[in-house]
Amino acid sequence: MDFQQIFGKTPEMQASAPGRVNLLGEHTDYNDGFVLPTAIPQRTTVNLGFSKDGQHHFYSQELDERVSISDNEHTPPGFASYILGCIRLLQQEGQAIPPLNLHVSSSVPMGSGLSSSAALEVATLRGVRSLLNLDLDDVRIAEIAQQAEIQYAGVNCGIMDQMASSLADTDSMLFLDTRSLERQVIPFPAGAEVLVIDSGVPRTLATSGYNQRRAECEEAARSLGVKALRDISDPQAVENLPEPQRRRARHVVTEDNRVLEVLQGVSAQRFGELMNASHASLRDDYEVSVPALDTLVAILQETPGVFGARLTGAGFGGACVALVEAGKAGAIAQNVLERYNNAGNTGRILVPEI
């Protein structure tokens, strides 16, 4: 149902934000490291208007779920926590946010590691910014969105997802230093394009496993006497750490180095090799892959026209991303999906949109 059907009137404002896929730099953002995401075509759209009864009312079209809440009530679980977190953080900054009606619709798949939550947060903040004419730039929107996810949804995330949703586009890659927020728009390697396939495995352990990995990295950084693992550039420097910190830190250090190599300019072939190395590191050192992701990546890597492939997002399920020959993504994706699903899986093509 649309805004009119839910709230009985037309919306005052509409805003949207894209999901993202991360090409390189996985689990590096909360280590103050380097990332290389791009936006995907799928977007989350919010329609907003003013509520007249003193309560906020949020409706999710995909979930067919409605939440009504007052400013002094506890944050509810689920999709509303992301929206309310954004509103309450704006209020904490001194912004007067009146009661709102907010309708959410999204083509960003949930649970696939493509940042549906960041898209919801950024779309919400863009909508409120436009509705109330707030003085917020796109970086500040990303920062507030990240804090909404940490403080209200309970995910101790880095800032990559929100920065990508707020600043990236589908035609280029966004290099981001997550410590300084220095960023640079980089073209895709010549003769290449991106494809994304959902493994069909929901990310059941993503939150708990994610928070555990973050704690292990922080412990490794303390042992090494640095603020964050991004301050280590030589993988040999982590070899005397106890397990599992040694392997966790080795992944982060080598992953940062892979992103920095791309920044110097690499061919599509070399970019693919770096993606393959990234997946092996995520599988073996970071231990966030699952058998279905490994199967899907293996099929991609052995398919003609694929330069490289890896899991994307937090892991424990979700999607895989590949760099492939330009103009062939659709045909390659359908060939790979047929092989993957014939092996008893239930994947689907996300990018390109077919």
N, C-alpha and C positions, 0 to 999 in steps of 0.2 A: 504493500500500500504506500502511496506517496504522501507527501507532507499535508496536502489538502484533505486527504481521506483520514489521516490520523488526527490532525489538529483543527480541522474545520475552517481553515483559511489558507491563503497563499503565503509562501515564505517571504521574508524581507531580504534575504541574502543567500547566495550559494558560493561555496568554495570547495576546492578539491586539492588532493596531493597524491603523488604516485607512490607505489611500492618501489622497492629497489632490489637489485641483485648485486652481490659483491663478487668482483672478478678475482681479486687477490687481497690479502690482508685480513684473514679470518682470525677472530679472537685476539686481535692486536689492539683494538681501539681502547679497551679498558686497561691496557698496558701502556697507554700514552703513545701508541705506535702509529703506523702508517696504513692507510686503507685505500682501496681503489674500486668504489662502487659505481654503478650507473642506474638511472631510473628505468623502470619497465613501463610498458603501455598501460597496464592496469592501474586504476586510480580509486581512491576513496572520496566520495562526495558527501558534503554535509549541506543541508538546507536549514536555515535558522530563522527564527522569529521571536517576538517577545511573548512571554507567558504572562497572563493576567491574574493568576490565582496565587502568586507568591511562591510557587514551586518551579523547579526545573523539571522538564519532561524530555526524556531522550528515547528515541525509537530506532532500533536496528532492523532494517528491511530484511537482511539476510537471515538474522536469527528470529525474526518476527517476535521481538521482545521489547517491551516498554517499561521504562523505569521512571518513577516520579520521586523527587527528593527535595528537601528543603536545605538551606545553607547550613543549618546547625545539626544536620543528621550525619551519622557515620557514612563513610564511603561504601557503596555497595560493591559486591564482586562483579566480575564480568566486564562487558564492553563499557558500561557506564563509568567504571573506575578511571579509565583513560580520559574521558571527557571531563568528568568532575575534577580530576587532578589538574587538568589545564586551567579550568575556571578558578579553582581555589588558589593556585599559584599566582594567577593574575591578581586575584584579590589581595594576596599577601604582599604584592608589589604596590598596593595602593590603588589599583584600578577598581572602579565601581562597575560591577557586572550585575545587571538586573536579571531576574528570573528569565530563563530562555526555554523555548521549544526547539529541539534539535533532532533532525531526521538524518540517519546515516544510511547510505547505500554504497556498496563497494564491489569492484571486480577483482580486488587484490585477494588472492586465496589465503585463507587463514590456516596456520599450522604448516606452511610450506617453507618457512625461513625467508620470506620476501618482505618482511616488515609491514604486515598489515596494521600492527599497533602504531608504528611510527606514522604511517599514512593517516590513520585516524586522528592522532594527536596534532599533526601539522595541519591537516584540513580543518580541524576544530579551531585551532588558533588563528589560522588565516580567516576563517569565517567570522570569528569574534572581532578580530582586528578590523575587518571591513565594516561589520555591522555597527561597531562603536567608534570607528575612526581612531583606533589606538596607535600610538607611536611605537611600533615594534618592527625591527628589521628582520630579515630572513634568518640571520644567525641567532638572534635573540629568540626567535620562535623555536629554533632547533634546541636551544639550551633549556627553555621552559618545557618543551615536549619531553626531553630526556629526564628532567627532574620529575615530571608527572609519572613516567613509567617507573622510576626508582621509588618514589615516595608513596605513590598511590596504587600501583599495580604490583609492587614488590619484586621487580626484576632489576637487579643491580647492573644495568647495562652501560656500555660506553655510548659515545655520542654519534657514532657513524650512521646509524639508521636514520636518526632524525635530521642530521645534516644532509644526508643523501636525499631524503624525501623533500626537504626544504629547498635545496640548492641544485640538485643534479637534473640532467635531462636525458632523453633516450638516445641522443645522437653522439654522445661523448662519454668519457670516463671522468670522474671527479677524484683527483688525488687529494687526500686530506691528511695533514699532520694533526692527529687528534689532541696533541698537547697544546700547540700554539693556535690551532684552527687555521693555520696557513693552508691555502688550497690552490689548486691549479686545474684548469680544464684541459684534458689530454684527449686527442683523437684516438679512435680505435686503431690498432695496427692496420696497415694498408692491406686491402683484399680480404678483410675478415669481418664477421658479424657474430652476434651472440645468440645462442639458443638456451632455453631453460626448460627442463622437464621435471615435473613433480614425481617423486618416487612412489607416492601413494601411501607412504608410511607416516602417520602423524607423529609429531615431535613430542612424544609422551614424557621423556626425561629432560627436555630442553632446559626448563627453568632450574630444576634442582642440580642437574649436571653442570649447567652454566655457572651458577653461583659457586659450586665446588671448585671448578676450574679457576675461577677468578681468585678464590682464596688461596689456591695452590700457587698461582703466579705471584700474588702479593707476598707470600711466605718466601718464595725464591728470590724476589727482589730484596727483601730484608736480609736474607742470608748473604747476598752479593753486595750489600751495602749501597744500593742505588735506590733512587726514588721509584723507578719503574723499570720494567725489563727493556723498554725502548732505549735505555741508556747503555745497554750492552750490544755491541755490534759484532763481536767475535764469538761464534758458537762454541769455541773451545773453552771460553770463560765459564761455561755452566757445567762442565763435565764432572766437577767434584761435588756437585749438589747431591743430596740423597734423593732416592726415587719416592714419589713420582715427579718431584719438582724438577729434576734434571731434564726429563723428557718434555714436560710442559714448557719449561724455559727455552729448551732447544727449538721447539716449534715456533715460539714467538720470535726469537732472534732470527731464525732463518726466514720466517715469513716476512718480517720487516725488511730483510735484505732483498727478498724477491720483489717487493713493491718498489723499493728504491732503485732496483735494476731497471724496471720498466720506466721509471721516471727519466732515465738517461736515453730512452728510445731503443726499442727492440723490434725485431720482425715478428710477424704472426707466428712463425714456427717457434721462435724462442719464447714468446709469450705462452704458447701452449705447453712447452716443456716446463715452464715455471708453474703453470696451473697443475700439471701432473705431479710435480714435486710437492706442491702444496697439499694435494689430496693425500699423498702418501704420509706426509707429516701429520695431517689431521687424523688420519687413521691410526698410525703407529705411535706417534709421540703424544698427541693430544687426546687420542682415544674418544673421539666424538662421532665416529662413523658407525654405521650399522650394516649388516650384510646386504640389504637391498640397495643401499647407496653405493656400496662397493661394486655390486653387480652392474648397476646402471652406469657407473663411471667406467668400468672395464669395457662394456659394450661401446660406449661413446669413444673411448680412447682407441679402440681397434677399428673404428669405422672410417673408411676413406673420406677425406674432406674435413676431418676433425683435427684441429691443431692440438687441443688439450682439453681436459675436463676435470672437474672436482666437485665435491659437495659445496653448497653455499649456505650461509646462515650458521646458526649455533650447532647444527648437527643433530644426532639422535633421531634422524628422520628428515623429512622435508625434501628439498629440491636439489638438483645438480645443475651446474652451469657449464657450458662449453663454448669455446671459440672455434668457429668453423669458417670455411671458405664463403666469401660474400656471395649472396644469391642462392645459396644451397641450404640454408637453415631449415626451411620447411620440409624439403625432401629428406634431409638427413634425420630430422626429428621424427618423422613418420616411420622411417626405416628402423631407427633405434627403438622407438616405442613398441613397434610390432614385435621385435625380438625380445624386448624386456617383458612385455605382457604375456608373450607365448611361454615364458619361463615361469608363469604363475603369479605375476605381479599385476598391479592395477595403477600404472602410471598415467600421466596425461601431459600433453604439451602445453606450456604456458607462454613461452616466447619462442618464435613469433606467434602472434595470435592467428589461429587458422580457423 
